[in-house]
Amino acid sequence: MIKSFKILWQKDSFERDFITWLLILKEYRQPTGLNWGCCLNIKGLELEELQAFLGTYHLPKYRAAQIFDWLYQKGAADWEEISVLPKSLREKFRAEGVSLGRLETVAVENDPDGTRKYLFQLEDGRRVESVYLPDAERHTVCFSTQVGCAVGCLFCATGQLGWSRNLTAAEIIEQPLRIGRDAGVRINSLVAMGQGEPLLNVENLLKAVRIMNHPQGMGIGARHITISTCGIVPGIQRLAEEPLQLNLAISLHAADDRLRDRLMPINRKYPLAAVLEACHAYLQKTNRRITFEYTMIAGVNDRPEDLRNLAGLLSGLLCHINLIPFNPIPGKDWRRSDPARVRLFEKELLLAGIETTVRKERGTRLSAACGQLQGKYQNEHSSPVS
């Protein structure tokens, strides 16, 4: 037992420490009838943690492997579905409140191109969005990492909702699991580009990623998992040390500090020079190409000087620029750049030797920008949950 706890204490996530105390409580509690497991969603446990948890029931390690397989390979959403476990054990877990997740689908929007946008409700009543993007053999989920966002980018609908809290590892994992189950497909590609700033919740994010990447988990290859950030320098440094070969995307959107300060207030804390320094260190450490995302807003960041600044900033860097048509949001009279201007940017950046593409638009008939479905749902219902 002590050895199992030692494994958990070596982890630095608050969520892991909390799980440790739950395990201690179960092991040493007095017979008070306490429903100790009411807060424990085992989808937040890595395999070694699940083994430690089941050890408190004096169960062999192979039971953890069985549960792991049923949760992530077979997509079980209820104890009753995990038929490999004895019925008495399933009933015991259910009676003690050990959860397999409580993510509730509140709304789904469907586009003729196959894109689906989901609004999920968490156990505490808060809501987050996720998007399913099918494309031939690739089944991608764009998932959220926070309830709302504190970064406050002016072109993002999520920033208008404010920030409530970080998602747990379990809540992150449940998004692609629920979508895969609903769509009847095996999710094989992930992007952390939903609501929230992923690298402000980096430990829960990476814990979820390790479970989603684990061969006995969802089995999604690290090269098919992309982490997007507005430029949180400590988080970029943390990713550089991560052994998994994840993809890094930087939400750039402006190539000079004055404009970026206005569009993305986080730039005042982590200006372009600091972000680029972290990117150079990341490349030196990983030799993995970085994607820079650039949302094009007419008259704001698509001027000739913006093109010159962008080419100058990223010239010589192992990178790819993804030009993104702006999705209009309520309260802003901005409009997307003219297609001819977008093509000009693409042409000139390619001539400058920088690999550049224009993002293929998906789900154009949906509440496209992050946060729009949540805002739309709140406006249509008299008693919204924040």
Stockholm file with secondary structure:
# STOCKHOLM 1.0

chainA/1-386         MIKSFKILWQKDSFERDFITWLLILKEYRQPTGLNWGCCLNIKGLELEELQAFLGTYHLPKYRAAQIFDWLYQKGAADWEEISVLPKSLREKFRAEGVSLGRLETVAVENDPDGTRKYLFQLEDGRRVESVYLPDAERHTVCFSTQVGCAVGCLFCATGQLGWSRNLTAAEIIEQPLRIGRDAGVRINSLVAMGQGEPLLNVENLLKAVRIMNHPQGMGIGARHITISTCGIVPGIQRLAEEPLQLNLAISLHAADDRLRDRLMPINRKYPLAAVLEACHAYLQKTNRRITFEYTMIAGVNDRPEDLRNLAGLLSGLLCHINLIPFNPIPGKDWRRSDPARVRLFEKELLLAGIETTVRKERGTRLSAACGQLQGKYQNEHSSPVS
#=GR chainA/1-386 SS CHHHHHHHHTCCCHHHHHHHHHHHHHHHCCSSCCCGGGGCBGGGCCHHHHHHHHHTTTCCHHHHHHHHIIIIISCCCSGGGCTTSCHHHHHHHHHTTCBSCCCEEEEEEECTTSCEEEEEECTTSCEEEEEEEEETTEEEEECCSEEECSSCCTTCTGGGGCEEEECCHHHHHHHHHHHHHHHTSCCCEEEECSSSCGGGSHHHHHHHHHHHHSTTTTCCCGGGEEEEESCCHHHHHHHHTCSSCCEEEEECCCSSHHHHHHHCGGGGTSCHHHHHHHHHHHHHHHCCCEEEEEEEBTTTTCSHHHHHHHHHHHTTSSEEEEEEECCCCTTCCCCBCCHHHHHHHHHHHHHTTCEEEECCCCCTTSCCSTTHHHHHHHHHSSSCCC
#=GC SS_cons         CHHHHHHHHTCCCHHHHHHHHHHHHHHHCCSSCCCGGGGCBGGGCCHHHHHHHHHTTTCCHHHHHHHHIIIIISCCCSGGGCTTSCHHHHHHHHHTTCBSCCCEEEEEEECTTSCEEEEEECTTSCEEEEEEEEETTEEEEECCSEEECSSCCTTCTGGGGCEEEECCHHHHHHHHHHHHHHHTSCCCEEEECSSSCGGGSHHHHHHHHHHHHSTTTTCCCGGGEEEEESCCHHHHHHHHTCSSCCEEEEECCCSSHHHHHHHCGGGGTSCHHHHHHHHHHHHHHHCCCEEEEEEEBTTTTCSHHHHHHHHHHHTTSSEEEEEEECCCCTTCCCCBCCHHHHHHHHHHHHHTTCEEEECCCCCTTSCCSTTHHHHHHHHHSSSCCC
//
